[in-house]
Amino acid sequence: MRVLEHAVITVDELEALRLSDFLGMSHEETAQQLKVSRPTVTRMLARAHQVIADALVNGKAIRIEGGDYILDGFEGQCPKCGAQWTGQKKGEHDKVCGGCIDPEAEDSSS
């Protein structure tokens, strides 16, 4: 896979594809689910379809990247006290829980 040229779609485009094409939701339902407008969903799907067609026709790998998202069901763990939680945003794997945040350190930064 590393030697192949990559075609890139975003996490948001993949989710639009999943909801619309895989689950069969209408563009309106997909828009509501993604909390964007219906025209935005239409543009996201058009771009994702173009990228995927390019990858299939030209033998490219498909890479999914970017976006601000929450990993559903993923458990995070506080590195200080070991408290666990679910639904963690990308890049927050080492986040400290609310009970371990030093309120004085937060006050001094503002």
For each residue, the residues with C-beta under 8 A, 3 or more apart:
1: 4 61
2:
3:
4: 1 59 60 61
5: 58 60 61
6: 60 61 62 63
7: 51 52 54 55 58 60 61 62 63
8: 51 62 63 64 65 66
9: 13 14 17 47 48 51 52 62 63 64
10: 13 14 64 65 66 67
11: 14 15 64 65 66 67 69
12: 15 16 34 44 66 67 69
13: 9 10 16 17 44 45 47 48 51
14: 9 10 11 17 18 48 64
15: 11 12 18 19 34 69
16: 12 13 19 20 30 34 41 44 45 48
17: 9 13 14 20 21 22 45 48 52
18: 14 15 21 22 23
19: 15 16 22 23 25 29 30 33 34
20: 16 17 23 24 25 26 27 30 41 45
21: 17 18 24 45
22: 17 18 19
23: 18 19 20
24: 20 21
25: 19 20 29 30 33
26: 20 29 30
27: 20 30 31 38 41 42 45
28: 31 32 38
29: 19 25 26 32 33
30: 16 19 20 25 26 27 33 34 41
31: 27 28 34 35 36 37 38 40 41
32: 28 29 35
33: 19 25 29 30
34: 12 15 16 19 30 31 40 41
35: 31 32
36: 31 40 41 44
37: 31 40 41
38: 27 28 31 41 42
39: 42 43
40: 31 34 36 37 43 44
41: 16 20 27 30 31 34 36 37 38 44 45
42: 27 38 39 45 46
43: 39 40 46 47
44: 12 13 16 36 40 41 47 48
45: 13 16 17 20 21 27 41 42 48 49
46: 42 43 49 50
47: 9 13 43 44 50 51
48: 9 13 14 16 17 44 45 51 52
49: 45 46 52 53
50: 46 47 53 54
51: 7 8 9 13 47 48 54 55 62
52: 7 9 17 48 49 55 56 62
53: 49 50 56 57
54: 7 50 51 57 58 60
55: 7 51 52 58 59 60 61 62
56: 52 53
57: 53 54
58: 5 7 54 55
59: 4 55
60: 4 5 6 7 54 55
61: 1 4 5 6 7 55
62: 6 7 8 9 51 52 55
63: 6 7 8 9
64: 8 9 10 11 14
65: 8 10 11
66: 8 10 11 12
67: 10 11 12 90
68: 89 90
69: 11 12 15 89 90
70: 87 88 89 90
71: 74 87 88 89 90
72: 86 87
73: 86 87
74: 71 86 87 88
75: 84 85 86 88
76: 84 85 86 88 92 93 95
77: 82 83 84
78: 81 82 83 84 95 96 97 99 100
79: 94 96
80: 96 97 100
81: 78 97 99 100
82: 77 78
83: 77 78 97 99 100
84: 75 76 77 78
85: 75 76 88 97
86: 72 73 74 75 76
87: 70 71 72 73 74
88: 70 71 74 75 76 85 92 93 95
89: 68 69 70 71 92
90: 67 68 69 70 71
91:
92: 76 88 89 95
93: 76 88
94: 79
95: 76 78 88 92
96: 78 79 80 100 101
97: 78 80 81 83 85 100 101
98: 101
99: 78 81 83
100: 78 80 81 83 96 97
101: 96 97 98 105 106
102: 105 106
103: 106 107
104: 107 108
105: 101 102 108 109
106: 101 102 103 109 110
107: 103 104 110
108: 104 105
109: 105 106
110: 106 107
